[in-house]
Amino acid sequence: MQTLFIGKNIIHLSEVDSTNNYANQLLRQSVINEGDIVITDNQQLGKGQRGNTWFSEPKMNLTFSLILKPKFLQVAQQFYLTKAISLSIVKVLKHYLDKNISIKWPNDIYVENKKIAGILIENTLAGSAISSSIVGIGINVNQSDFGEINATSLINERLQKFDLNEVLEELCKTIEQHYIKLKTNHLIFDTEYLTYLMGLNEMRGFEISNKKISGSIKGVNKIGQLEVEINNNVEVFNLKEIRFID
Ligand code: BTN
């Protein structure tokens, strides 16, 4: 691995319930360090956001968790890690695909109108700082059938098979560059995140407190809440408070 620390140590499991859960156990036992990766060929109970499940066919895709210790970030700045990781995945996908890649707030990665990757970051806080982060990443690479799910993969977009290790290495290199930038000046990601934000300044449907409304995304504030203009008023929402209607 041509990196300084990310992915230098890889814990490879043939199967596991969730790489995030496994990484968490290793973290509690203090036997895992910053930059280490837990990866599996067969994740049986992958966790997604909002309590969802992340499905991945065995040996087809990348399902892994990266340990980071962003002690330089305050709790109120944790969304910047989300930005840095989302943008890293966007960059890697752009390297392989000449297509429109976007970030559906907060951190779902889409190729045109289909989801290709998801991120689940679980932070441990120490006072007002972040002592450790488990960055769980699922990227659809060589799986071609997703049933009813509105998803896609590199193979479906590029019509060629990919080497999982190569894609992982590319990701590790890009995440490392972004993580180093994050340490120096986290604010640099603000503009870039908006560049890729799906639906920015476009009227679209949302579901808020079981009501369907129309609004337009105006941005994301410093703590990662979504800013939506509804009837000429900008309101802010947390993840569980708003749903996109496709
Ligand atoms: C989402 O889109 O809701 C987030 C999906 C995150 C999936 C990854 S796969 C590796 C890691 N381990 C998990 O249990 N989940 C994340």
Boltz pocket constraint, residues with backbone or C-beta under 6 A from the ligand:
constraints:
  - pocket:
      binder: B
      contacts: [[A, 17], [A, 18], [A, 19], [A, 20], [A, 21], [A, 43], [A, 45], [A, 46], [A, 47], [A, 48], [A, 49], [A, 50], [A, 52], [A, 54], [A, 62], [A, 63], [A, 64], [A, 65], [A, 107], [A, 108], [A, 117], [A, 118], [A, 119], [A, 120], [A, 135], [A, 136], [A, 137], [A, 138]]
      max_distance: 6.0
